[in-house]
């Protein structure tokens, strides 16, 4: 079962997502170059928004995890500083499966890794117990990690941790690790790079800064001059949620048994409602003070079904001309393309739409306010409440 989320969102003059040269990210698509917003940028802002509305355990994406979330707590438990740092270093080498995972003679990881609070709790208790064991604590720690790595999830649960060892972020967007002990989590949410339905047409904004304390007669001119690239655009966004995998990530069950997980399905429903709302309302945040790039989607089309998902991006292979009501034109173009897919493959999904424009061109879509649209889509997945 999949939930597909299609959005059309228009932004005024902004710099939503920059490349390494400070320019707006872009990509060629069809017969024209388009402005784009990367999936990493979108997910970052959605993750931040979800933390405020979801009560499930969150994760920590950081290079400082062992130093600030583990070692400091071990010291607070009464373990001597030097011993705590030594054992935490040995834990990093064992857990991350490489002495190259951290900076030399430090607890600082070379790459950010996503960890969950239950993992932090378990590692703190493990180091503390080994430090107080009365034996060689380093050898004891190494033996414990080796012996317990196959039962890591069970040990977390026994210690009071949930199955969300890498937090809600891991359950949604996945966690890639090469460690023997940390659980790799496949992403249940797949996010495409958003792109403009029309051709790129950006400009360079030249700006100056005035020195407020400059006195008459001093050098004329600005105290500082600079420039940045700005662009306005109407973006097509696409997100897919593998619902059985999400429930599996939340509960630890096998993917095939997802419908049997009553509590996890209820959690998944709450998470998906919050996710769709965030997608429709949360904007990328570059240049906030200079551009106020806040916008909400003007069209959110949700599809549910069991067949292989497919984007509707090809509706815009030919860039739309900048004339008339571009948003209405974009909705109509999406609808006509969706109808052509139905004519070729058959109607494969249930559809629910919220929009500020007429949506009669979208075939077989139930229309309503966003909250009703979300409820309708989730009812078709989980059953009515």
NORQUI-V592069 format. One line per field, one symbol per residue. ss: DSSP state (A for helix, B for strand, O for the rest). Layout:
ss = ???
This chain:
ss = OBBBBBBBBBBBBBOOOBOOOOOBOBBBBOOBBBBBBOAAAAAAAAAAAAOOOOOOOOBBBBOOAAAAAAAAAAAAOOOOAAAAAAAAAAAAAAAOOOAAABOOOOOOBOOOBBBBAAAAAAAAAAAAAAAOOOOOAAAAAAAAAAAAAAAAAAAAAAOOOOOOOOAAAAAAAOBOOOOOOOOOBOOOBBBOOBBBOOOOOOBBBBBBBOOOOOOOOOOOOOOBBBBBBBBBBBBBBBBBBBAAAAAAAAAOOOAAAAAAOAAAAAAAAAAAAAAAAAAAAOOOOOOAAAAOOOOOOOBBBBBBBOOOOOOOAAAAOOOOOOOOOAAAAAAAAAAAAAAAAAAAAOOOOBBBBBBOOOOOOOOOBBBOOAAAAAAAAAAAAAOOO
